[in-house]
Structures are given as C-alpha cells and as structure tokens.
Amino acid sequence: MSLPKIAFIGTGGTIASLGRGPLDIQDYGAAGKVMHADEILAFWPQTQLVAQAIPIRYRNIASTAIGFADWQALAALCKQTVAEHPDLQGIVIGHGTATLEETAYFLHLTVDVPVPVVVVGAQRPSSALSSDAGMNLVNAMRVAASPEARGMGVLVLLNDEIQSAREATKTSTLRMQTFRSPDFGVLGHADGDAIAFYRRPLRQSASGAGFDIAKIATLPRVDIAYAYAGCDGSAVRAFIAAGAKGIVSAGFAPGGTSPDETAALKEARSQGVIVVQSTRAGSGRVFYGSKHRENGFLVADNLNPQKARILLTLALTRTDDPAEIAAMFQTY
C-alpha cells in the first residue's frame, strides 16, 4: 500500500532549529542553526513511515518577523503546490510558535484548496533531549493525510492535539501543552493507533467564501490597543496618527476599557476608523451591549485580539461598512 503524498513547507522556527547540545532547550536561537524543509525531513526520517513527503523550501524566518508578505506568499505556495501535484493528499507547514496561530488563521481565511492544510511547530528544537519536533511533524503528516480533516479549514497540530486555526492560541512560553482552544477544546487527537476526530468547527473558512489576497499589495493598517488600569488613550491616538484604518481594543473582560481609553476610541470612530471590541481575558464572547452600539463599536465575538486584528484587516480589503464587517465577525 502506497503512502500518502504530503507536501512539507518549511519556514523555520523551533521545529527547524538545532541548539548547541541536547540540553539547550531555551537559548538555541543563539546557535544560528536552522534547517530547511528537506533537511528537517532528513533529520527526522521517521516521517517516511507515514508519508511520501515532498519538501518545499520557502525561507527560514523567525516567526516574530513574519507578516503579510509571507502570508501572501505561503497562500500562493499552497495553491501552486496543489496544482503541481494532482495526487497530493495534504500540506504541512512548519512554523515558529510565536505567531503560529496568526499565520494559521490568516491561511484559514484565505487558502481554498481541496486538501487539508496543517500548521505544525515545536516547543523544543530538533536537537534537544526529548524534543517534540519529530513526533509533531509525523502527526501533522498523519492528520494532513486523514480524509476526515478535509473541509475543516486550516488545522494546528502540536502535542498530539488537533485544533482549529480559528480557536488555537499559544498559552504558555515553555510548556509542551502550550496551544489551547480555550472555549471549546480540541477537535481530536493524533493517537498512536488512529487520527481521532470528535467535532468539526462550524464557522466559515476559506473553503466557504474566503478572502482573495493574491493581488493586494498591502493590507489596511489595523492596530491593537491593550487595556490596563489607568490607560489614557495615548496609544489609540498614536494609532490614529499613524494611519490606522481599524483598531482592535483588547479590553477588560467582558469587553470594555477605561473612560479615557473609551473616549479615544470614540475619537477614532468619529474619524472613520473601525473599532472592534475584543478582550484581554483569552476566552469568552464579547457581548454587543448598548454602550458598544452608542459608541459605534463592533465586537469580536470570541476571537482573541490578535485574531480579531487579522479578520478586521481582511474585512477592510472588501469594505469599510460597519454592518458588513459586523456580519463577517459572526460568519468567520
């Protein structure tokens, strides 16, 4: 029986890194050794037990440096890879964990391909004692090859857990179980004997009607204003001055800001800036209350601030109509 053909796109990150020894599990970046996709597959030959992997070099880049140009290129690369390999059964993208959730959600909204796309990372470099890199990579390929993974949008795989790109978020700096889906939990598990799914996400992804970003030169500027006790709105006014078209407020739970911050956000709205209220809590919906309506603010539903920013900036490529954008936050 032939193994499934899976494309592996490498972008760097911890999963691609080699430290100065087996106990170098934190400062490995200082070694400056980062493998490309083909080198990672050679380092972890166990991938050959589960897939016929096709290595695709993108470029090695710290995930802290990834932005729209890379997202646009990766989206195009996914579509190109599927076109070049008609018998392809899935795509795996190796990525640093710092912004993995943002890349995954952006691709979730923009990549419409008929095969599963799974974003994978690691908490320990490939050279480390008890590294999670090899097992995560093997399991990501198993998930990408699973027929049940089709139609779910982009998935995230670490620590044997399969999560939706819309919901997964990094919650710990160092622990293996860092990626969580706070409100709803995992979609399933990559166990030793099977890929076991237990639920499917209902919110729309690019497989429904995503955002076409192929010909966009730059995304509209959207910033995040983080709420804290005593915040005076200075950051919001700086974002307005910098040309922000949208501002996501990472407010207090259940979704609000200090009086001075609220005043600054109202100033932003009066100048045509779209304001979306999220929360810094990391979990739960933001209720669309009377104050939000009065102020002209939209709400992020249960998207965390960094994901609300991605949806808002993509929404602004289509329209600046608040009602239409509000509908998108109830759709995606």
C-alpha positions in Angstrom: 0.0 0.0 0.0 1.5 3.3 -1.1 2.0 6.1 1.5 0.0 9.4 1.1 1.8 12.2 -0.7 2.2 15.2 1.7 3.9 18.5 0.9 6.0 19.9 3.7 6.7 23.6 3.5 9.4 24.8 5.9 9.5 28.4 7.3 12.0 27.9 10.1 11.1 28.2 13.8 11.9 25.9 16.8 11.0 22.8 14.9 13.7 23.6 12.4 16.4 24.7 14.9 19.5 23.0 16.2 20.9 24.1 19.5 24.4 23.7 20.9 23.6 20.4 22.6 20.8 18.1 23.8 20.2 20.2 26.9 20.0 23.5 25.0 16.2 23.8 25.1 15.8 27.6 25.5 18.7 29.6 24.1 19.1 27.5 20.9 18.4 30.5 18.7 21.8 31.9 19.6 23.4 28.9 17.7 22.0 30.2 14.5 21.4 26.8 13.0 18.1 26.5 11.2 17.2 23.7 8.8 15.3 23.9 5.6 12.4 21.6 4.8 14.5 18.9 3.1 17.0 19.0 5.9 14.3 18.6 8.5 12.9 15.6 6.7 16.4 14.1 6.6 16.9 14.8 10.3 13.6 13.1 11.1 13.5 10.0 8.7 10.6 8.6 10.7 8.3 10.8 8.6 9.0 8.2 5.8 7.0 5.7 7.8 3.7 7.7 7.5 4.0 9.7 4.3 5.7 10.3 1.0 6.9 13.8 1.9 7.7 16.4 -0.7 10.0 19.0 0.8 9.4 22.6 -0.3 11.8 25.3 0.7 10.3 28.6 1.4 12.7 30.6 3.5 13.8 30.3 7.1 12.5 33.2 9.1 11.9 33.8 12.8 8.1 33.8 13.3 8.4 37.1 15.1 9.3 38.6 11.7 6.5 37.1 9.7 3.9 39.4 8.2 1.6 39.9 5.3 4.2 39.4 2.5 5.0 35.9 3.9 1.3 35.1 4.5 0.5 36.1 0.9 3.5 34.0 -0.4 2.5 31.0 1.6 -1.1 31.2 0.5 0.1 31.3 -3.1 2.6 28.4 -2.5 -0.2 26.2 -1.1 -2.3 26.7 -4.2 0.6 26.3 -6.5 1.7 23.0 -4.8 -1.8 21.5 -5.1 -1.9 22.5 -8.8 1.5 20.9 -9.5 0.7 17.7 -7.6 -2.8 16.4 -8.5 -2.3 13.4 -6.3 -1.4 15.4 -3.3 -3.3 14.4 -0.1 -2.3 17.2 2.2 0.0 20.1 3.1 2.0 20.6 6.3 3.6 23.9 7.1 6.4 24.1 9.7 6.3 27.3 11.7 7.7 29.0 14.8 5.2 29.0 17.6 5.4 32.8 18.4 3.0 33.7 15.6 1.9 30.3 14.5 -1.8 31.0 15.4 -1.8 34.2 13.4 -0.4 32.6 10.3 -2.7 29.6 10.6 -5.8 31.8 11.0 -4.8 34.1 8.1 -4.4 31.0 5.9 -7.6 29.6 7.3 -9.4 32.7 5.8 -7.5 32.9 2.5 -6.4 29.4 1.3 -9.1 27.5 -0.6 -7.6 24.1 -1.6 -9.2 20.7 -1.7 -6.7 19.1 0.7 -6.1 19.6 4.4 -3.5 22.2 5.5 -1.9 21.6 8.9 0.4 24.1 10.6 2.9 22.5 13.0 5.6 23.7 15.4 7.6 22.6 18.3 8.4 23.8 21.8 11.9 22.3 21.8 14.4 22.3 19.0 15.0 19.2 17.0 18.4 18.7 18.6 17.1 18.7 22.2 16.7 15.8 24.5 13.0 14.8 24.4 12.3 17.2 21.6 8.6 17.3 20.4 9.6 18.3 16.9 9.8 14.8 15.3 6.5 13.5 16.8 4.7 16.7 16.0 5.9 16.5 12.4 4.9 12.9 12.0 1.5 13.5 13.5 0.9 16.6 11.3 1.5 14.5 8.2 -0.9 11.8 9.5 -3.5 14.5 10.1 -3.0 16.0 6.7 -3.5 12.6 5.1 -6.7 12.0 7.0 -9.9 12.2 4.9 -11.8 13.4 7.9 -9.5 16.5 8.0 -10.9 17.8 4.7 -13.3 20.7 4.8 -12.2 21.9 8.3 -10.1 24.8 7.2 -6.5 25.1 8.4 -5.6 22.9 11.4 -2.9 23.2 14.1 -1.1 20.2 15.4 1.2 20.1 18.5 1.3 17.8 21.5 -0.9 15.1 19.8 -3.8 17.6 19.7 -5.7 18.7 16.6 -7.1 22.2 16.8 -8.9 24.6 14.6 -6.8 27.6 13.4 -9.6 29.9 14.5 -9.5 28.7 18.0 -6.0 27.6 18.9 -3.8 30.0 20.8 -0.4 29.8 22.5 -0.9 30.0 26.2 2.5 29.1 27.7 6.0 30.2 27.0 7.7 26.9 27.5 5.3 24.1 28.3 4.6 21.4 25.7 0.8 21.8 26.1 1.0 25.5 25.2 -1.6 25.5 22.4 -5.2 25.5 23.6 -8.7 26.2 22.3 -10.0 27.9 25.4 -13.7 27.9 24.9 -14.3 24.6 23.1 -11.3 22.3 23.3 -9.5 20.3 20.7 -11.1 18.8 17.6 -9.4 15.5 18.1 -6.2 13.7 18.8 -3.3 12.1 16.9 -3.1 8.9 18.8 -0.6 6.1 18.1 -3.3 3.9 16.5 -5.5 6.4 14.8 -6.3 10.0 14.0 -9.4 10.5 16.1 -11.7 13.5 15.4 -14.7 14.3 17.7 -16.1 17.5 16.4 -16.0 19.9 13.4 -15.8 23.7 13.5 -18.9 25.4 12.3 -17.6 28.9 11.5 -16.8 29.5 7.8 -13.3 29.3 6.4 -11.8 30.0 3.0 -13.4 26.8 1.7 -16.7 28.6 2.0 -16.0 32.1 0.7 -12.7 33.3 1.9 -10.7 36.5 1.2 -8.8 36.9 -2.1 -5.5 38.5 -1.3 -3.5 37.4 -4.4 -3.4 40.9 -5.9 -3.3 43.0 -2.8 0.0 45.0 -2.3 -0.5 45.8 1.4 -3.2 45.2 4.0 -5.1 48.1 5.6 -3.4 49.1 8.9 -5.1 47.6 12.0 -3.6 48.0 15.4 -4.3 46.5 18.8 -4.8 48.7 21.9 -4.3 46.8 25.2 -6.4 47.9 28.1 -4.9 48.2 31.6 -5.9 50.1 34.7 -5.4 53.8 34.2 -4.8 53.7 30.4 -5.4 57.1 29.0 -5.9 56.6 25.3 -2.4 57.7 24.2 -1.8 54.5 22.2 -5.1 54.8 20.4 -4.4 58.4 19.4 -0.9 57.3 18.2 -2.5 54.6 16.1 -4.9 57.1 14.5 -2.0 59.4 13.8 -0.1 56.5 12.2 -3.0 56.0 9.7 -4.9 53.1 11.3 -8.0 52.1 9.4 -9.1 49.8 12.2 -8.3 49.4 15.9 -9.0 46.2 18.0 -9.4 47.0 21.6 -8.0 44.3 23.8 -10.3 45.3 26.6 -11.1 44.2 30.1 -13.4 41.2 30.5 -16.2 41.0 29.5 -15.3 43.8 26.9 -14.7 47.4 27.8 -12.0 49.9 28.6 -11.2 52.8 30.9 -13.1 56.0 30.4 -10.2 57.8 28.8 -9.5 54.9 26.5 -13.1 54.7 25.5 -13.0 58.4 24.7 -10.0 57.9 22.5 -11.7 55.0 20.7 -14.8 57.2 20.1 -12.4 59.8 18.6 -11.1 57.1 16.3 -14.6 56.1 15.3 -15.5 59.7 14.6 -12.6 59.8 12.1 -13.9 56.8 10.3 -11.7 54.2 12.0 -13.4 50.9 12.5 -13.2 49.9 16.2 -13.7 46.3 17.3 -14.0 45.4 20.9 -12.2 42.2 22.0 -11.0 41.2 25.4 -7.6 40.5 27.0 -9.2 37.6 29.0 -8.2 35.0 26.4 -11.7 33.3 26.5 -15.3 34.1 26.0 -17.6 36.2 23.8 -17.8 40.0 23.9 -21.5 40.9 24.3 -22.8 43.5 21.9 -24.2 45.9 24.5 -26.0 49.2 24.3 -22.7 51.2 25.0 -21.0 49.5 22.1 -23.9 50.4 19.9 -23.9 54.0 21.1 -20.2 54.4 20.5 -20.3 52.7 17.1 -18.0 49.9 18.2 -18.2 46.4 16.8 -17.5 43.2 18.8 -15.0 40.4 18.1 -17.3 37.6 19.3 -14.9 35.2 20.9 -11.8 35.9 18.7 -8.8 36.9 20.7 -7.3 40.3 19.9 -4.6 39.0 17.5 -7.1 37.0 15.5 -9.7 39.8 15.5 -7.0 42.0 14.0 -6.5 39.5 11.2 -10.2 39.3 10.4 -10.6 43.0 10.6 -7.7 43.8 8.3 -9.0 41.3 5.7 -12.5 42.6 6.1 -11.3 46.1 5.3 -9.9 44.8 2.0 -13.6 44.3 1.0 -15.5 47.1 2.7 -15.4 49.8 5.4 -19.2 49.4 6.1 -19.6 48.6 9.8 -22.7 46.5 9.2 -20.9 44.3 6.7 -17.9 43.9 8.9 -20.1 43.0 11.9 -21.6 40.3 9.8 -18.2 38.9 9.0 -17.4 38.6 12.7 -20.5 36.4 13.0 -19.5 34.4 10.0 -15.8 33.6 10.3 
